[in-house]
Amino acid sequence: MIVVNGKHRIESEGDRLKIYTSAPRENNKANYDIMKQLATYYNVEFYKIKLISGQKSRKKIFSIDI
């Protein structure tokens, strides 16, 4: 998954997702926003999404319990 600044949207690029967020990086707000977008995209509860790696990177790996 790659994170890009911009309006909220998710694009599929092969086996990766490109997620756009306008939330600031401070205080994990961008990561929180990405998790909310993923919850909506996969139609799961927010608490089922966990950030595995990339907390301060544009490239992130999430775990989603379905």
CHARMM-style PDB file with segment names, atoms N, HN, CA, C and O in Angstrom:
ATOM      1  N   MET     1       0.846  -1.162   0.000  1.00  0.00      PROA
ATOM      2  CA  MET     1       0.000   0.000   0.000  1.00  0.00      PROA
ATOM      3  C   MET     1       0.892   1.226   0.000  1.00  0.00      PROA
ATOM      4  O   MET     1       1.902   1.280   0.702  1.00  0.00      PROA
ATOM      5  N   ILE     2       0.510   2.196  -0.788  1.00  0.00      PROA
ATOM      6  HN  ILE     2      -0.310   2.153  -1.359  1.00  0.00      PROA
ATOM      7  CA  ILE     2       1.236   3.460  -0.857  1.00  0.00      PROA
ATOM      8  C   ILE     2       0.272   4.577  -0.483  1.00  0.00      PROA
ATOM      9  O   ILE     2      -0.869   4.603  -0.942  1.00  0.00      PROA
ATOM     10  N   VAL     3       0.739   5.494   0.349  1.00  0.00      PROA
ATOM     11  HN  VAL     3       1.666   5.472   0.722  1.00  0.00      PROA
ATOM     12  CA  VAL     3      -0.085   6.611   0.806  1.00  0.00      PROA
ATOM     13  C   VAL     3       0.348   7.881   0.078  1.00  0.00      PROA
ATOM     14  O   VAL     3       1.538   8.174  -0.034  1.00  0.00      PROA
ATOM     15  N   VAL     4      -0.646   8.632  -0.418  1.00  0.00      PROA
ATOM     16  HN  VAL     4      -1.613   8.394  -0.327  1.00  0.00      PROA
ATOM     17  CA  VAL     4      -0.384   9.851  -1.176  1.00  0.00      PROA
ATOM     18  C   VAL     4      -1.271  10.965  -0.627  1.00  0.00      PROA
ATOM     19  O   VAL     4      -2.420  10.726  -0.256  1.00  0.00      PROA
ATOM     20  N   ASN     5      -0.726  12.193  -0.577  1.00  0.00      PROA
ATOM     21  HN  ASN     5       0.207  12.387  -0.878  1.00  0.00      PROA
ATOM     22  CA  ASN     5      -1.544  13.329  -0.164  1.00  0.00      PROA
ATOM     23  C   ASN     5      -2.560  13.650  -1.246  1.00  0.00      PROA
ATOM     24  O   ASN     5      -2.249  13.601  -2.436  1.00  0.00      PROA
ATOM     25  N   GLY     6      -3.766  13.974  -0.832  1.00  0.00      PROA
ATOM     26  HN  GLY     6      -4.018  14.013   0.135  1.00  0.00      PROA
ATOM     27  CA  GLY     6      -4.805  14.333  -1.787  1.00  0.00      PROA
ATOM     28  C   GLY     6      -6.176  14.005  -1.236  1.00  0.00      PROA
ATOM     29  O   GLY     6      -6.314  13.593  -0.084  1.00  0.00      PROA
ATOM     30  N   LYS     7      -7.197  14.191  -2.075  1.00  0.00      PROA
ATOM     31  HN  LYS     7      -7.085  14.525  -3.011  1.00  0.00      PROA
ATOM     32  CA  LYS     7      -8.560  13.894  -1.645  1.00  0.00      PROA
ATOM     33  C   LYS     7      -8.708  12.409  -1.366  1.00  0.00      PROA
ATOM     34  O   LYS     7      -8.015  11.577  -1.951  1.00  0.00      PROA
ATOM     35  N   HSD     8      -9.628  12.094  -0.460  1.00  0.00      PROA
ATOM     36  HN  HSD     8     -10.191  12.770   0.014  1.00  0.00      PROA
ATOM     37  CA  HSD     8      -9.853  10.706  -0.055  1.00  0.00      PROA
ATOM     38  C   HSD     8     -10.283   9.844  -1.230  1.00  0.00      PROA
ATOM     39  O   HSD     8     -11.320  10.084  -1.849  1.00  0.00      PROA
ATOM     40  N   ARG     9      -9.476   8.840  -1.525  1.00  0.00      PROA
ATOM     41  HN  ARG     9      -8.634   8.645  -1.021  1.00  0.00      PROA
ATOM     42  CA  ARG     9      -9.864   7.825  -2.504  1.00  0.00      PROA
ATOM     43  C   ARG     9      -8.880   6.667  -2.427  1.00  0.00      PROA
ATOM     44  O   ARG     9      -7.771   6.809  -1.912  1.00  0.00      PROA
ATOM     45  N   ILE    10      -9.301   5.525  -2.943  1.00  0.00      PROA
ATOM     46  HN  ILE    10     -10.202   5.409  -3.361  1.00  0.00      PROA
ATOM     47  CA  ILE    10      -8.466   4.329  -2.972  1.00  0.00      PROA
ATOM     48  C   ILE    10      -8.410   3.831  -4.408  1.00  0.00      PROA
ATOM     49  O   ILE    10      -9.440   3.689  -5.068  1.00  0.00      PROA
ATOM     50  N   GLU    11      -7.194   3.569  -4.885  1.00  0.00      PROA
ATOM     51  HN  GLU    11      -6.358   3.685  -4.349  1.00  0.00      PROA
ATOM     52  CA  GLU    11      -6.995   3.024  -6.226  1.00  0.00      PROA
ATOM     53  C   GLU    11      -6.273   1.692  -6.109  1.00  0.00      PROA
ATOM     54  O   GLU    11      -5.354   1.545  -5.304  1.00  0.00      PROA
ATOM     55  N   SER    12      -6.685   0.734  -6.903  1.00  0.00      PROA
ATOM     56  HN  SER    12      -7.433   0.854  -7.557  1.00  0.00      PROA
ATOM     57  CA  SER    12      -6.047  -0.573  -6.935  1.00  0.00      PROA
ATOM     58  C   SER    12      -4.981  -0.574  -8.021  1.00  0.00      PROA
ATOM     59  O   SER    12      -5.240  -0.195  -9.163  1.00  0.00      PROA
ATOM     60  N   GLU    13      -3.766  -1.007  -7.648  1.00  0.00      PROA
ATOM     61  HN  GLU    13      -3.555  -1.315  -6.720  1.00  0.00      PROA
ATOM     62  CA  GLU    13      -2.655  -1.110  -8.599  1.00  0.00      PROA
ATOM     63  C   GLU    13      -2.071  -2.513  -8.491  1.00  0.00      PROA
ATOM     64  O   GLU    13      -1.105  -2.733  -7.760  1.00  0.00      PROA
ATOM     65  N   GLY    14      -2.655  -3.455  -9.215  1.00  0.00      PROA
ATOM     66  HN  GLY    14      -3.439  -3.276  -9.809  1.00  0.00      PROA
ATOM     67  CA  GLY    14      -2.205  -4.846  -9.130  1.00  0.00      PROA
ATOM     68  C   GLY    14      -2.540  -5.424  -7.770  1.00  0.00      PROA
ATOM     69  O   GLY    14      -3.708  -5.483  -7.386  1.00  0.00      PROA
ATOM     70  N   ASP    15      -1.515  -5.852  -7.035  1.00  0.00      PROA
ATOM     71  HN  ASP    15      -0.566  -5.803  -7.346  1.00  0.00      PROA
ATOM     72  CA  ASP    15      -1.741  -6.417  -5.704  1.00  0.00      PROA
ATOM     73  C   ASP    15      -1.567  -5.381  -4.598  1.00  0.00      PROA
ATOM     74  O   ASP    15      -1.504  -5.741  -3.423  1.00  0.00      PROA
ATOM     75  N   ARG    16      -1.489  -4.107  -4.954  1.00  0.00      PROA
ATOM     76  HN  ARG    16      -1.541  -3.814  -5.909  1.00  0.00      PROA
ATOM     77  CA  ARG    16      -1.329  -3.028  -3.976  1.00  0.00      PROA
ATOM     78  C   ARG    16      -2.462  -2.030  -4.101  1.00  0.00      PROA
ATOM     79  O   ARG    16      -3.141  -1.941  -5.124  1.00  0.00      PROA
ATOM     80  N   LEU    17      -2.640  -1.285  -3.026  1.00  0.00      PROA
ATOM     81  HN  LEU    17      -2.088  -1.357  -2.195  1.00  0.00      PROA
ATOM     82  CA  LEU    17      -3.604  -0.191  -3.037  1.00  0.00      PROA
ATOM     83  C   LEU    17      -2.853   1.123  -2.906  1.00  0.00      PROA
ATOM     84  O   LEU    17      -1.838   1.203  -2.214  1.00  0.00      PROA
ATOM     85  N   LYS    18      -3.353   2.141  -3.567  1.00  0.00      PROA
ATOM     86  HN  LYS    18      -4.177   2.076  -4.129  1.00  0.00      PROA
ATOM     87  CA  LYS    18      -2.837   3.495  -3.391  1.00  0.00      PROA
ATOM     88  C   LYS    18      -3.957   4.269  -2.717  1.00  0.00      PROA
ATOM     89  O   LYS    18      -5.046   4.420  -3.269  1.00  0.00      PROA
ATOM     90  N   ILE    19      -3.673   4.758  -1.513  1.00  0.00      PROA
ATOM     91  HN  ILE    19      -2.788   4.635  -1.064  1.00  0.00      PROA
ATOM     92  CA  ILE    19      -4.689   5.446  -0.721  1.00  0.00      PROA
ATOM     93  C   ILE    19      -4.318   6.915  -0.600  1.00  0.00      PROA
ATOM     94  O   ILE    19      -3.194   7.260  -0.233  1.00  0.00      PROA
ATOM     95  N   TYR    20      -5.273   7.768  -0.913  1.00  0.00      PROA
ATOM     96  HN  TYR    20      -6.185   7.488  -1.211  1.00  0.00      PROA
ATOM     97  CA  TYR    20      -5.080   9.214  -0.827  1.00  0.00      PROA
ATOM     98  C   TYR    20      -5.746   9.725   0.443  1.00  0.00      PROA
ATOM     99  O   TYR    20      -6.876   9.350   0.760  1.00  0.00      PROA
ATOM    100  N   THR    21      -5.035  10.584   1.166  1.00  0.00      PROA
ATOM    101  HN  THR    21      -4.118  10.888   0.909  1.00  0.00      PROA
ATOM    102  CA  THR    21      -5.595  11.190   2.367  1.00  0.00      PROA
ATOM    103  C   THR    21      -5.128  12.634   2.474  1.00  0.00      PROA
ATOM    104  O   THR    21      -4.004  12.965   2.097  1.00  0.00      PROA
ATOM    105  N   SER    22      -5.993  13.476   2.985  1.00  0.00      PROA
ATOM    106  HN  SER    22      -6.906  13.207   3.291  1.00  0.00      PROA
ATOM    107  CA  SER    22      -5.622  14.873   3.210  1.00  0.00      PROA
ATOM    108  C   SER    22      -5.369  15.131   4.691  1.00  0.00      PROA
ATOM    109  O   SER    22      -5.104  16.265   5.089  1.00  0.00      PROA
ATOM    110  N   ALA    23      -5.448  14.081   5.504  1.00  0.00      PROA
ATOM    111  HN  ALA    23      -5.663  13.160   5.180  1.00  0.00      PROA
ATOM    112  CA  ALA    23      -5.226  14.222   6.947  1.00  0.00      PROA
ATOM    113  C   ALA    23      -3.742  14.490   7.215  1.00  0.00      PROA
ATOM    114  O   ALA    23      -2.881  13.953   6.518  1.00  0.00      PROA
ATOM    115  N   PRO    24      -3.442  15.313   8.214  1.00  0.00      PROA
ATOM    116  CA  PRO    24      -2.041  15.600   8.545  1.00  0.00      PROA
ATOM    117  C   PRO    24      -1.356  14.385   9.166  1.00  0.00      PROA
ATOM    118  O   PRO    24      -2.009  13.537   9.774  1.00  0.00      PROA
ATOM    119  N   ARG    25      -0.039  14.311   9.007  1.00  0.00      PROA
ATOM    120  HN  ARG    25       0.491  15.000   8.513  1.00  0.00      PROA
ATOM    121  CA  ARG    25       0.719  13.187   9.563  1.00  0.00      PROA
ATOM    122  C   ARG    25       0.885  13.278  11.077  1.00  0.00      PROA
ATOM    123  O   ARG    25       1.192  12.273  11.719  1.00  0.00      PROA
ATOM    124  N   GLU    26       0.695  14.432  11.647  1.00  0.00      PROA
ATOM    125  HN  GLU    26       0.446  15.248  11.125  1.00  0.00      PROA
ATOM    126  CA  GLU    26       0.900  14.615  13.075  1.00  0.00      PROA
ATOM    127  C   GLU    26      -0.086  13.778  13.886  1.00  0.00      PROA
ATOM    128  O   GLU    26      -1.247  13.622  13.509  1.00  0.00      PROA
ATOM    129  N   ASN    27       0.397  13.248  15.000  1.00  0.00      PROA
ATOM    130  HN  ASN    27       1.341  13.375  15.306  1.00  0.00      PROA
ATOM    131  CA  ASN    27      -0.418  12.496  15.963  1.00  0.00      PROA
ATOM    132  C   ASN    27      -1.181  11.337  15.326  1.00  0.00      PROA
ATOM    133  O   ASN    27      -2.294  11.021  15.746  1.00  0.00      PROA
ATOM    134  N   ASN    28      -0.590  10.705  14.320  1.00  0.00      PROA
ATOM    135  HN  ASN    28       0.314  10.961  13.978  1.00  0.00      PROA
ATOM    136  CA  ASN    28      -1.182   9.526  13.671  1.00  0.00      PROA
ATOM    137  C   ASN    28      -2.511   9.797  12.981  1.00  0.00      PROA
ATOM    138  O   ASN    28      -3.243   8.853  12.686  1.00  0.00      PROA
ATOM    139  N   LYS    29      -2.842  11.041  12.718  1.00  0.00      PROA
ATOM    140  HN  LYS    29      -2.247  11.808  12.958  1.00  0.00      PROA
ATOM    141  CA  LYS    29      -4.133  11.357  12.097  1.00  0.00      PROA
ATOM    142  C   LYS    29      -4.246  10.756  10.701  1.00  0.00      PROA
ATOM    143  O   LYS    29      -5.319  10.286  10.322  1.00  0.00      PROA
ATOM    144  N   ALA    30      -3.165  10.762   9.931  1.00  0.00      PROA
ATOM    145  HN  ALA    30      -2.293  11.144  10.239  1.00  0.00      PROA
ATOM    146  CA  ALA    30      -3.206  10.189   8.581  1.00  0.00      PROA
ATOM    147  C   ALA    30      -3.418   8.679   8.645  1.00  0.00      PROA
ATOM    148  O   ALA    30      -4.218   8.134   7.885  1.00  0.00      PROA
ATOM    149  N   ASN    31      -2.707   7.998   9.548  1.00  0.00      PROA
ATOM    150  HN  ASN    31      -2.057   8.441  10.165  1.00  0.00      PROA
ATOM    151  CA  ASN    31      -2.889   6.546   9.684  1.00  0.00      PROA
ATOM    152  C   ASN    31      -4.317   6.218  10.113  1.00  0.00      PROA
ATOM    153  O   ASN    31      -4.915   5.268   9.608  1.00  0.00      PROA
ATOM    154  N   TYR    32      -4.854   6.985  11.023  1.00  0.00      PROA
ATOM    155  HN  TYR    32      -4.369   7.757  11.433  1.00  0.00      PROA
ATOM    156  CA  TYR    32      -6.228   6.783  11.484  1.00  0.00      PROA
ATOM    157  C   TYR    32      -7.207   6.960  10.320  1.00  0.00      PROA
ATOM    158  O   TYR    32      -8.148   6.180  10.171  1.00  0.00      PROA
ATOM    159  N   ASP    33      -6.982   7.981   9.503  1.00  0.00      PROA
ATOM    160  HN  ASP    33      -6.218   8.614   9.624  1.00  0.00      PROA
ATOM    161  CA  ASP    33      -7.848   8.222   8.354  1.00  0.00      PROA
ATOM    162  C   ASP    33      -7.752   7.075   7.344  1.00  0.00      PROA
ATOM    163  O   ASP    33      -8.765   6.649   6.790  1.00  0.00      PROA
ATOM    164  N   ILE    34      -6.550   6.582   7.109  1.00  0.00      PROA
ATOM    165  HN  ILE    34      -5.727   6.928   7.560  1.00  0.00      PROA
ATOM    166  CA  ILE    34      -6.362   5.456   6.190  1.00  0.00      PROA
ATOM    167  C   ILE    34      -7.107   4.228   6.701  1.00  0.00      PROA
ATOM    168  O   ILE    34      -7.741   3.517   5.921  1.00  0.00      PROA
ATOM    169  N   MET    35      -7.034   3.977   7.993  1.00  0.00      PROA
ATOM    170  HN  MET    35      -6.518   4.554   8.626  1.00  0.00      PROA
ATOM    171  CA  MET    35      -7.737   2.830   8.575  1.00  0.00      PROA
ATOM    172  C   MET    35      -9.249   2.973   8.406  1.00  0.00      PROA
ATOM    173  O   MET    35      -9.937   1.988   8.138  1.00  0.00      PROA
ATOM    174  N   LYS    36      -9.768   4.185   8.559  1.00  0.00      PROA
ATOM    175  HN  LYS    36      -9.209   4.985   8.777  1.00  0.00      PROA
ATOM    176  CA  LYS    36     -11.208   4.407   8.347  1.00  0.00      PROA
ATOM    177  C   LYS    36     -11.581   4.151   6.892  1.00  0.00      PROA
ATOM    178  O   LYS    36     -12.615   3.544   6.612  1.00  0.00      PROA
ATOM    179  N   GLN    37     -10.741   4.612   5.964  1.00  0.00      PROA
ATOM    180  HN  GLN    37      -9.901   5.105   6.191  1.00  0.00      PROA
ATOM    181  CA  GLN    37     -11.013   4.378   4.547  1.00  0.00      PROA
ATOM    182  C   GLN    37     -10.989   2.887   4.215  1.00  0.00      PROA
ATOM    183  O   GLN    37     -11.832   2.401   3.462  1.00  0.00      PROA
ATOM    184  N   LEU    38     -10.014   2.159   4.783  1.00  0.00      PROA
ATOM    185  HN  LEU    38      -9.328   2.554   5.395  1.00  0.00      PROA
ATOM    186  CA  LEU    38      -9.937   0.718   4.541  1.00  0.00      PROA
ATOM    187  C   LEU    38     -11.155  -0.006   5.106  1.00  0.00      PROA
ATOM    188  O   LEU    38     -11.668  -0.938   4.487  1.00  0.00      PROA
ATOM    189  N   ALA    39     -11.616   0.419   6.274  1.00  0.00      PROA
ATOM    190  HN  ALA    39     -11.200   1.176   6.777  1.00  0.00      PROA
ATOM    191  CA  ALA    39     -12.802  -0.199   6.878  1.00  0.00      PROA
ATOM    192  C   ALA    39     -14.013  -0.026   5.970  1.00  0.00      PROA
ATOM    193  O   ALA    39     -14.808  -0.953   5.812  1.00  0.00      PROA
ATOM    194  N   THR    40     -14.156   1.136   5.382  1.00  0.00      PROA
ATOM    195  HN  THR    40     -13.510   1.888   5.511  1.00  0.00      PROA
ATOM    196  CA  THR    40     -15.262   1.381   4.456  1.00  0.00      PROA
ATOM    197  C   THR    40     -15.073   0.582   3.169  1.00  0.00      PROA
ATOM    198  O   THR    40     -16.021  -0.022   2.667  1.00  0.00      PROA
ATOM    199  N   TYR    41     -13.867   0.578   2.640  1.00  0.00      PROA
ATOM    200  HN  TYR    41     -13.096   1.069   3.047  1.00  0.00      PROA
ATOM    201  CA  TYR    41     -13.556  -0.109   1.380  1.00  0.00      PROA
ATOM    202  C   TYR    41     -13.839  -1.609   1.473  1.00  0.00      PROA
ATOM    203  O   TYR    41     -14.414  -2.198   0.558  1.00  0.00      PROA
ATOM    204  N   TYR    42     -13.424  -2.228   2.602  1.00  0.00      PROA
ATOM    205  HN  TYR    42     -12.957  -1.750   3.346  1.00  0.00      PROA
ATOM    206  CA  TYR    42     -13.606  -3.667   2.784  1.00  0.00      PROA
ATOM    207  C   TYR    42     -14.874  -4.017   3.555  1.00  0.00      PROA
ATOM    208  O   TYR    42     -15.155  -5.192   3.788  1.00  0.00      PROA
ATOM    209  N   ASN    43     -15.638  -3.008   3.948  1.00  0.00      PROA
ATOM    210  HN  ASN    43     -15.411  -2.053   3.759  1.00  0.00      PROA
ATOM    211  CA  ASN    43     -16.894  -3.204   4.671  1.00  0.00      PROA
ATOM    212  C   ASN    43     -16.697  -4.036   5.944  1.00  0.00      PROA
ATOM    213  O   ASN    43     -17.399  -5.021   6.174  1.00  0.00      PROA
ATOM    214  N   VAL    44     -15.725  -3.617   6.763  1.00  0.00      PROA
ATOM    215  HN  VAL    44     -15.154  -2.817   6.576  1.00  0.00      PROA
ATOM    216  CA  VAL    44     -15.446  -4.268   8.041  1.00  0.00      PROA
ATOM    217  C   VAL    44     -15.446  -3.207   9.138  1.00  0.00      PROA
ATOM    218  O   VAL    44     -15.402  -2.008   8.861  1.00  0.00      PROA
ATOM    219  N   GLU    45     -15.497  -3.660  10.362  1.00  0.00      PROA
ATOM    220  HN  GLU    45     -15.533  -4.634  10.586  1.00  0.00      PROA
ATOM    221  CA  GLU    45     -15.415  -2.751  11.503  1.00  0.00      PROA
ATOM    222  C   GLU    45     -13.999  -2.174  11.600  1.00  0.00      PROA
ATOM    223  O   GLU    45     -13.019  -2.849  11.282  1.00  0.00      PROA
ATOM    224  N   PHE    46     -13.909  -0.936  12.036  1.00  0.00      PROA
ATOM    225  HN  PHE    46     -14.704  -0.388  12.295  1.00  0.00      PROA
ATOM    226  CA  PHE    46     -12.631  -0.227  12.145  1.00  0.00      PROA
ATOM    227  C   PHE    46     -11.622  -0.987  13.006  1.00  0.00      PROA
ATOM    228  O   PHE    46     -10.439  -1.037  12.668  1.00  0.00      PROA
ATOM    229  N   TYR    47     -12.072  -1.573  14.107  1.00  0.00      PROA
ATOM    230  HN  TYR    47     -13.033  -1.532  14.381  1.00  0.00      PROA
ATOM    231  CA  TYR    47     -11.168  -2.234  15.044  1.00  0.00      PROA
ATOM    232  C   TYR    47     -10.542  -3.513  14.464  1.00  0.00      PROA
ATOM    233  O   TYR    47      -9.625  -4.065  15.072  1.00  0.00      PROA
ATOM    234  N   LYS    48     -11.007  -3.990  13.319  1.00  0.00      PROA
ATOM    235  HN  LYS    48     -11.752  -3.542  12.825  1.00  0.00      PROA
ATOM    236  CA  LYS    48     -10.449  -5.192  12.703  1.00  0.00      PROA
ATOM    237  C   LYS    48      -9.233  -4.893  11.826  1.00  0.00      PROA
ATOM    238  O   LYS    48      -8.655  -5.805  11.236  1.00  0.00      PROA
ATOM    239  N   ILE    49      -8.848  -3.636  11.741  1.00  0.00      PROA
ATOM    240  HN  ILE    49      -9.317  -2.895  12.221  1.00  0.00      PROA
ATOM    241  CA  ILE    49      -7.708  -3.229  10.916  1.00  0.00      PROA
ATOM    242  C   ILE    49      -6.551  -2.836  11.824  1.00  0.00      PROA
ATOM    243  O   ILE    49      -6.707  -2.031  12.742  1.00  0.00      PROA
ATOM    244  N   LYS    50      -5.376  -3.426  11.548  1.00  0.00      PROA
ATOM    245  HN  LYS    50      -5.249  -4.080  10.802  1.00  0.00      PROA
ATOM    246  CA  LYS    50      -4.191  -3.147  12.359  1.00  0.00      PROA
ATOM    247  C   LYS    50      -3.029  -2.775  11.442  1.00  0.00      PROA
ATOM    248  O   LYS    50      -2.815  -3.398  10.402  1.00  0.00      PROA
ATOM    249  N   LEU    51      -2.290  -1.754  11.846  1.00  0.00      PROA
ATOM    250  HN  LEU    51      -2.464  -1.249  12.690  1.00  0.00      PROA
ATOM    251  CA  LEU    51      -1.100  -1.338  11.108  1.00  0.00      PROA
ATOM    252  C   LEU    51       0.053  -2.244  11.528  1.00  0.00      PROA
ATOM    253  O   LEU    51       0.438  -2.260  12.697  1.00  0.00      PROA
ATOM    254  N   ILE    52       0.603  -2.995  10.580  1.00  0.00      PROA
ATOM    255  HN  ILE    52       0.291  -2.982   9.631  1.00  0.00      PROA
ATOM    256  CA  ILE    52       1.684  -3.939  10.866  1.00  0.00      PROA
ATOM    257  C   ILE    52       3.047  -3.264  10.745  1.00  0.00      PROA
ATOM    258  O   ILE    52       3.897  -3.417  11.622  1.00  0.00      PROA
ATOM    259  N   SER    53       3.257  -2.520   9.663  1.00  0.00      PROA
ATOM    260  HN  SER    53       2.567  -2.395   8.951  1.00  0.00      PROA
ATOM    261  CA  SER    53       4.533  -1.818   9.491  1.00  0.00      PROA
ATOM    262  C   SER    53       4.328  -0.558   8.661  1.00  0.00      PROA
ATOM    263  O   SER    53       3.365  -0.440   7.903  1.00  0.00      PROA
ATOM    264  N   GLY    54       5.258   0.380   8.822  1.00  0.00      PROA
ATOM    265  HN  GLY    54       6.040   0.284   9.437  1.00  0.00      PROA
ATOM    266  CA  GLY    54       5.222   1.613   8.045  1.00  0.00      PROA
ATOM    267  C   GLY    54       4.522   2.763   8.730  1.00  0.00      PROA
ATOM    268  O   GLY    54       3.937   3.616   8.063  1.00  0.00      PROA
ATOM    269  N   GLN    55       4.570   2.804  10.058  1.00  0.00      PROA
ATOM    270  HN  GLN    55       5.045   2.111  10.600  1.00  0.00      PROA
ATOM    271  CA  GLN    55       3.856   3.854  10.784  1.00  0.00      PROA
ATOM    272  C   GLN    55       4.263   5.249  10.328  1.00  0.00      PROA
ATOM    273  O   GLN    55       3.424   6.147  10.264  1.00  0.00      PROA
ATOM    274  N   LYS    56       5.540   5.442  10.011  1.00  0.00      PROA
ATOM    275  HN  LYS    56       6.223   4.713  10.063  1.00  0.00      PROA
ATOM    276  CA  LYS    56       6.005   6.769   9.601  1.00  0.00      PROA
ATOM    277  C   LYS    56       6.492   6.776   8.154  1.00  0.00      PROA
ATOM    278  O   LYS    56       7.267   7.646   7.758  1.00  0.00      PROA
ATOM    279  N   SER    57       6.036   5.810   7.373  1.00  0.00      PROA
ATOM    280  HN  SER    57       5.406   5.103   7.695  1.00  0.00      PROA
ATOM    281  CA  SER    57       6.451   5.684   5.982  1.00  0.00      PROA
ATOM    282  C   SER    57       5.247   5.799   5.055  1.00  0.00      PROA
ATOM    283  O   SER    57       4.111   5.595   5.482  1.00  0.00      PROA
ATOM    284  N   ARG    58       5.491   6.124   3.790  1.00  0.00      PROA
ATOM    285  HN  ARG    58       6.414   6.290   3.443  1.00  0.00      PROA
ATOM    286  CA  ARG    58       4.401   6.149   2.807  1.00  0.00      PROA
ATOM    287  C   ARG    58       3.986   4.739   2.428  1.00  0.00      PROA
ATOM    288  O   ARG    58       2.850   4.521   2.007  1.00  0.00      PROA
ATOM    289  N   LYS    59       4.892   3.777   2.570  1.00  0.00      PROA
ATOM    290  HN  LYS    59       5.815   3.954   2.911  1.00  0.00      PROA
ATOM    291  CA  LYS    59       4.579   2.378   2.272  1.00  0.00      PROA
ATOM    292  C   LYS    59       4.193   1.690   3.573  1.00  0.00      PROA
ATOM    293  O   LYS    59       4.973   1.664   4.525  1.00  0.00      PROA
ATOM    294  N   LYS    60       2.995   1.136   3.612  1.00  0.00      PROA
ATOM    295  HN  LYS    60       2.361   1.157   2.839  1.00  0.00      PROA
ATOM    296  CA  LYS    60       2.458   0.554   4.839  1.00  0.00      PROA
ATOM    297  C   LYS    60       1.922  -0.842   4.583  1.00  0.00      PROA
ATOM    298  O   LYS    60       1.540  -1.184   3.463  1.00  0.00      PROA
ATOM    299  N   ILE    61       1.900  -1.639   5.633  1.00  0.00      PROA
ATOM    300  HN  ILE    61       2.210  -1.362   6.542  1.00  0.00      PROA
ATOM    301  CA  ILE    61       1.277  -2.961   5.583  1.00  0.00      PROA
ATOM    302  C   ILE    61       0.250  -3.021   6.701  1.00  0.00      PROA
ATOM    303  O   ILE    61       0.558  -2.760   7.863  1.00  0.00      PROA
ATOM    304  N   PHE    62      -0.981  -3.372   6.328  1.00  0.00      PROA
ATOM    305  HN  PHE    62      -1.231  -3.585   5.384  1.00  0.00      PROA
ATOM    306  CA  PHE    62      -2.071  -3.508   7.285  1.00  0.00      PROA
ATOM    307  C   PHE    62      -2.537  -4.950   7.326  1.00  0.00      PROA
ATOM    308  O   PHE    62      -2.419  -5.686   6.346  1.00  0.00      PROA
ATOM    309  N   SER    63      -3.065  -5.340   8.466  1.00  0.00      PROA
ATOM    310  HN  SER    63      -3.161  -4.743   9.262  1.00  0.00      PROA
ATOM    311  CA  SER    63      -3.725  -6.632   8.629  1.00  0.00      PROA
ATOM    312  C   SER    63      -5.210  -6.350   8.810  1.00  0.00      PROA
ATOM    313  O   SER    63      -5.593  -5.473   9.584  1.00  0.00      PROA
ATOM    314  N   ILE    64      -6.050  -7.104   8.088  1.00  0.00      PROA
ATOM    315  HN  ILE    64      -5.739  -7.817   7.459  1.00  0.00      PROA
ATOM    316  CA  ILE    64      -7.496  -6.915   8.187  1.00  0.00      PROA
ATOM    317  C   ILE    64      -8.140  -8.244   8.544  1.00  0.00      PROA
ATOM    318  O   ILE    64      -8.055  -9.200   7.773  1.00  0.00      PROA
ATOM    319  N   ASP    65      -8.783  -8.315   9.705  1.00  0.00      PROA
ATOM    320  HN  ASP    65      -8.851  -7.538  10.331  1.00  0.00      PROA
ATOM    321  CA  ASP    65      -9.510  -9.512  10.126  1.00  0.00      PROA
ATOM    322  C   ASP    65     -10.889  -9.486   9.495  1.00  0.00      PROA
ATOM    323  O   ASP    65     -11.681  -8.577   9.740  1.00  0.00      PROA
ATOM    324  N   ILE    66     -11.164 -10.487   8.686  1.00  0.00      PROA
ATOM    325  HN  ILE    66     -10.520 -11.225   8.487  1.00  0.00      PROA
ATOM    326  CA  ILE    66     -12.463 -10.533   8.009  1.00  0.00      PROA
ATOM    327  C   ILE    66     -13.303 -11.647   8.595  1.00  0.00      PROA
ATOM    328  OT1 ILE    66     -14.437 -11.856   8.165  1.00  0.00      PROA
TER     329      ILE     66
END
